[in-house]
């Protein structure tokens, strides 16, 4: 991660959230009107119809296009990993980044199928965040600089952004953030992540409880939840989501950690994620609870829990299918098909 990002403050981030562009209702209405004329019974393509209208509404054009999708995977390390909350050591984060770069991970194969551009962003892997059970994971400037870095993933010409992450112990961070932002009990948000045993799960739940107890300010402000309990990849994802909104790029969110990063923006403004869809439901128990809290329904539910943007990359072809059906199907008038019996 570059250290040359300009200084940004939470107040500037909050101002950006307050001034996010809204939906393009003209483009959305055009999509809805065309949908009603296509050669099929009304509603017969189910959520594909919803996706086509959503894409037009948030791209601000009708018909929408998905010729240039991008998958952005942000990788960061967490100080809390030293507490034995994962089945894998922290060095696996860097090893998996190398695997992404060498084309050997699941997300590489899924990007190839979707004809998507994969970008992997390493976030100072040699220097993990602080252990949040002892105090804040990041300082405000550090967190804001990382958000600004994440914004750079949204480059001109990208038509759909799929977001993912890699970071040993980040499901622990996600659980702690959700506990702070949405309440409940630590056990409600905490799952087995990479496959920890019962003793590991107990350590993980204890770390989540300790993290929220050590950072009481995280309960009062979602950006403090991000700073105190999140990590670099969470901050970068939140930044990318904001930049995508400004640039009119619809977003696909991956699993639990990615959705937890997005939830920070939802807590700041309930409309801030209207340009986002959750690609799939993770097996992590906190993910279903979190989606209910932010009012999202996943596109896919395939029992996945890999992370690395895999579910979001997989959903790109669902979005492509929706857009192509919408733009390419004949209308009743075009096809000479009767609309009445």
Residue, then its C-alpha position, 0 to 999 in steps of 0.5 A: x500500500x502506498x504511503x503517498x495517499x493524501x490525508x483524509x479524515x472521517x469527517x470528509x468521509x462522512x461528508x462524502x456519504x451525505x452527498x452520494x449520488x442517487x439512482x438514475x430514475x429515468x434509466x430505471x424507468x426505461x428498463x422497467x418499461x422495456x421489461x414489460x414488453x419482452x416476449x415472456x410472461x410478466x415476472x417470469x425471469x424472476x430476479x434477473x428482471x430486478x438485476x437488469x433494472x438495478x444495473x440500468x438504475x445505477x449505471x445511469x444508462x439504458x440498456x446497461x452493459x457488463x463488457x468490462x467487469x472487474x474483481x478487486x481482492x484486498x488483502x490485509x493481516x490482523x493482529x488478533x490472529x496471534x490469539x489463535x482464532x484461525x485454523x491457519x497462521x497469518x503468513x498464509x495471507x501473503x502465500x495466498x496473494x502469491x497464489x492469486x498472482x500466479x493464477x492458482x486460486x479459485x477466484x482466478x478460474x472464476x474470473x476467467x469464466x466471467x471474462x473479468x479483470x482480476x486485481x489484487x491489492x496487498x495492504x502492508x502485509x508485513x505490518x498487521x493491524x494492532x490486536x483489537x482486544x487491547x485497543x483500536x486496530x488502526x488510527x483514524x489517519x491510517x484507516x482513512x488513507x486505506x479507504x482512499x487507497x481502496x477508492x483507486x480500484x474504481x477506474x474509468x471504464x469499469x462497468x461492474x465491480x465485484x469485491x472480495x478480501x483475503x486476510x487470516x482472522x478477518x472473520x473474527x474482525x467481521x464478527x466484532x464489527x457486527x457485534x458493535x454495530x448491530x448488537x446481540x451476543x458474540x456467539x451470534x456473529x462468530x462462526x468457524x471461519x477456516x474450519x477451527x475446532x471447538x477450542x478455537x471457536x471458544x477463543x474466537x468468541x472470547x476475542x470478539x467479546x474482548x474487542x468490543x469491550x476494549x473499544x466502546x466507541x465502536x458501538x456509537x459510530x460505524x467508522x469507529x467500528x471500522x477503525x477499532x475492530x476492522x482491518x486494512x482490507x475492510x477499510x479499502x472495501x468501504x472506500x471502493x464501494x464509495x468510489x463506485x457509487x460516485x462513478x456509477x458502477x454497480x457493486x457485487x459484494x462477496x461474503x461475510x467479511x466483505x458485507x461487514x465492511x459494506x455495513x459500515x456505510x449502511x450504518x452511516x446512511x441506509x441508502x449508501x448500499x443501494x448500488x450494491x448486491x450481495x453475491x452469495x450467502x456464506x456458510x458463516x452464520x453471521x452473514x445471514x444475520x448481517x444481510x437481514x440487518x442491512x436488508x439484502x437478499x443474496x443472489x446465490x446460496x451454494x454453501x460457499x465460505x472461501x472468501x477471496x471474491x469467489x462468490x462475487x466473481x461467480x455472480x458476475x455471469x448471473x448479472x451478465x445473463x440478466x443484462x443480455x436477456x433484457x437488451x437482446x430479447x425481442x418485444x411482443x411487437x418485434x416478434x409479432x407475438x400476441x399479448x392477449x388470448 
